[in-house]
Amino acid sequence: MIFRTPSYYKDFRCIADKCQDNCCIGWEIDIDNDTAEKYRSVSGDFGQRLQNNINFGDTSSFILGKNERCPFLNNCNLCDIITELGEDSLCQICSDHPRYYEWFGSVKEGGIGMCCEESARIILTQTCPFTVMETHIPDEDSEPFDTEMYNYLYDLRENFLSILQNEEIPLGERLKKLLEISVAEQGITYSAETGTFADILQFLRTLEPISELWHPTLLAAEEKLAEISARKADFLQENPYISGFLRNIAVYFLWRYLLKGVFDGDFLSRTVLAVVSVIINAVLWASKWLDNGISPEDCIEIAKNYSKEIEYNEENLEAFLDGAYDLTALSMPALFDILDNFIG
């Protein structure tokens, strides 16, 4: 089968103890059955340590310690399982993260998730046009899907990625084009109701947060929306890399999610996810900039936090996608106004 990924996929390497937001802290870590059985068979003192720090069951998982740390994350923020048993002994989720995969018959697609600070840095700082690489791998199982819809969405995604990379058109106009095409192709008649970006931020605050700082961050941005809009040009002029970062976020979300429409026929909500994610990050970055300036590293940190809150909480992602039609029902003109106010 074909394994297709963004070209930057090969550039990812875990930065281990250098990571400021370790993925071995604050996450429930499930263990696949094969690895759980391997851990059961380890003898000696380390085997006993494994037995004492794993909940074995239909879905096994590590028993998190103080501050929700993985019990095998040592004081140097390195993994004791790797040092004791080797990297090949990691469970599937630890071995893969932040990589993700999706299967479409004879094609497997993958990438790196933006929830990791190193992968977020790679994704946001791309300056070359988005390209993919393909290799051949042994066949893997795939769920049934609509082949005709796959071909349609594949072409649609190619068109969207081409539109996004046309730097002769302002980014806001490119994003409007994606919405226009998606609404027309999905056959949706949007509402004549109006709404504001504050409605979107308020919707996000109805979702369960991972970090206790997330809702206050959204509220702080909401309180500055008028100033953010008024000073949009200053923000973008002072930080010229911002437009490229935002384009790359749109590319990331479309690459990762649009083809999943083959399973439910819905691609509009995934386009809205990409567009609104761009706007949210732009607003959060501008909010930070108004406080005390912003750096590329700040943008990467905020984008990573956004990804964790929305993408890596399954219930939140489902709620976002379910609510995408409501966001569209703010009316396309309202969404276009929001793009004009915060993206340009």
N, C-alpha and C positions, 0 to 999 in steps of 0.2 A: 504494500500500500504506500501511498504518498504521504510524507510527513511535511507539512507546510507551516512555516513560522515567519514572523517578522525577522528581517536580517539581523537586528540587534539582539535577538534571542541568545545567540551564541556568546554574546559579550558578558552575560551575567555570571558573576561569581559571588558566593556568599562572603560578606566581609566579616563574619563571625564576631569576635570580641570587639571589633571596631564599630559595630552597629549601635546606634543610640536608642533604638526602639526594638529590642530583641523579640523575635517571633516565638521564642521559648518562654515568654512572660505574658501572662494575661490571656492566653488562648487555651481552650480545651483541646487536648491533643489525642485524637483517636488512633488506635493501633490496628492495622489490618490483621486479619486472622492468621495469615502465614507467619508474619513477624511475631505476633503474640505467642504462637506455638514455639518459635525459635527462642524467644525470651524464656519461656517455661523450661526449656532444656538446658539453659546455661547453669553450670555448676559453680561451686566455690563461693567466696564472699560476694563477688559481684552478682552471681546468680541469685543469692539470697537478697541482695539489695533490689534486684529487679522484682522479685516476688513481693517484696514489702511495699513497693511503690507503684504497682500497677493494679488497677481494678480489672480483673479478667472476667469476661462474659461474652454475650453475643456480640457486643461492641466493646472491646477492651479500650482502656485509656489510662494515661498516666495520672497519678494522684498528685495534684498540684500542691506545692508547699507554700511557705510564707510569701506574701505579695504575689500569689498565683504564679510562682516560678515552677518550671518543669523540675522535678526532683533530680534530674541528671544534668542540669545546667550548673556548672561549678562556679566558684567565686571569681574566676577569670572570665566568666561568660563563655566558656567553651563546653562542649558536650562530652560528658564522661562515657557515653555509649561509644562514641567514635574513638576516644582514646583507649578504651578497654577492648572493644570488639571490632573496631574498624568501621569505616564509612558505609560499607555494604550492609551493615547490620541495622541501619536506620529503618524505621517503619516507613511506609509509602508516603504518608503526608509530610514527614520531615525531609525525606529525600527529594520530593517534588517541589515543595514550597520555595518560592512563590510562583512556580510554573503552573500553568493550567492547560487542559487539553479538552478537545471535543472531537467526536468521531462522526463522520458522514460517509458510511459505506467504505469505499476504498481510499478515503482521505481522512487523515488525522491532522487536525490543526492545533496549534499551541501558541503559547506566548509566555510572558512574565507579567505577574500581577502588580498593579501600582501600589498595593498595600505595603510593600517592602521599600524601605528608604533607598536601597541601592538600585532596585529595579525602577523605582519612580525617577531616580536621577537619570538612568539610562533612557527611559521613555521620554521625559520632558526635554532633555538636552539634545535630542536628535536635530541636526541641522541639514542633513541630506534628505532628499525625497524618500518617502516611505517605500521600501521594497521588501520582497519576501524571498525566502530560500526554500527549496524543496529537496528532500532526500527520499530514498526508498528504504522502507523498514519492513520487517515481517508483518503479516496480516494480524490485525487485532479485531475483537468483536465490536460490532456497532449496532445501535438500536435502529429499528425500521424508521424510515423518514421519506418524505415526499421528494422524489428526485427532481420532478419538474419545478417545484418550489425552490429546491436547492440551486438549480441552474439559474433561476430568475434572481434569487437573492445574491448569488455570487456576482452576477453581472451588475446588480444594483450597488453592491458594496464597492466594486471596482469603479463605478461611476462616481459614487460619493467620495471615495478616496482621491480620485482625480480632481474633483471640484475643490476639495479641501486644500490641495496642494497648488492651486492656481493663485499665486501671490499677487497677481495683478488686480485681484478683486478683494476689497476689504473683508476681513474674516466674518464680520456680522452678516454681510450679504451672502457669503458662502453658506453659512449656517441656515439662513432663511431659505436658500435654495433646497437644502436637504429636507427641511420641513415641508416646503411646498410639494416636492416630489413625493414624499412619504404620504402626506395627507391625500393627494390625488390618487396615488397608486393603491393605497389601502381602501379607498372608497369611503372615507369618513367625511361627514358634513359637520363642521365644527360649529360650536355655539356662538351666538352673537353676544354672549356675556363678556364682561370685561373683568380684568384682574390686574394685580400688580406683582412685582417680584417679592414683596413682603408676604404674599399668600404662599409662595413657594417655600420661603424660609420657615413660615409658620407650619406648613405641612411637614417639613423635615423635623421640626421639633416635636411632632407627634410620634416619631419613630423612636424605638428603644436605643439609647446611646450605649456605645462601648466605653467611651471615656467620659468622666464626669465634667470635663472641660468642653465637650462638644456643644451642648445646648447653649451655654454662656457665650461661646464663640459665635454661634449663629445669631443670638440675640444682639450681641455687640455690633455685628455687621448690619443687622436690620435697623438699628438705631442711627446708623450713618448713611443710609441709602441715598438720601437727598444729596449729601456732600460727595459721596462716591460718584454719583451720576454727574454732578456739576464739575468735578475735577477729573473726569475720565481722561481727557486729552493730556492733562499734566502727568497723570499716572503713567500712561502709555509712553509719552515722550521721555520721561525720566527713566523708564525701565524698558528699553527697546526690545529686550528678549521676550517680553511677556506674550506678544502675539504668537511667536513660534511655540512657546510652551502651551498656550491654549489650543492651537491647532493640533499639537501632538496629543493632547488629551482627547480631543474629538476623534482623531484617528484611532487611538487606543480603544475607546469604547465601541466604535463602529466595527473595528476588526474583531474584537472579542465577542460582541453580542449579536450583531445583525443576523448572522447565519443561523442563530438559534431559532429564528422564525420558521425554519423548516419543520419544527416540532409542533408549533401551535398556529402557524399562519400569521402571526403578529410581528410586523416589523416597525410599525409606527411608534409603538411605545419604546422600542430600543433606539430609534432615532431621537426621540424626545429625551431619553436618558443621556445620550451623548451630548446633545445641544445644551440641555439644562445643566449638566455636569460642568461644561465649559463656563457657563454664566456663573454658577455657584463659586467655582474656584476663582474666577476673575474678581468677584465681589469680596470674597474672603481675603484675597491678596491685597485688594485696594483698601480694605478695612485695616489690615496690618500696616500698610504703607502710611495711612493717615495717622496712625499712632506714633510710629517712630521709624519709618522707612522700612524697606523690604529688600532682601537679597535673593538671588536665585536659590540659595539653600533654604530660605524661608518658604519660597513657593513650593519646593519639593516636599518639605515637611507638611505643609498644609494639604497638598494634593494627596500625599500618602495617608494622612488622617482621614480625609474625605473618602478615599477608597476603602479604608477599614470600616468606616461607619456605614457606608452604603453597600458596597460590593461584598464585604466579607461578613456581613450579618444576613443570612439567607432570608429571614423574615423581612428585613428592611428593604432588600433588593426586590423581593416580590411585591411589597407594598408600593415601592417606587414605580415599578412597571405597571402594576394595577392602577396606580394613580396617574399614570402618564396621560391617559385619555382625559382625566379631569384637568390636568395641566393644559392639555391641548384645548379643552373646552373653555379655558380662559379667553379663547378666541385667538385665531392666528394673528390678527392685528395686535392683540395685547402682547403676545409673545414677540412679535416683531418690534413693538415699542420697547420691550425689555431688552432685546438685543441692541437696539439703537442707543438705549440709555447706558448700557454697561459694557458693550463690546465695540460697537461702531463699525 
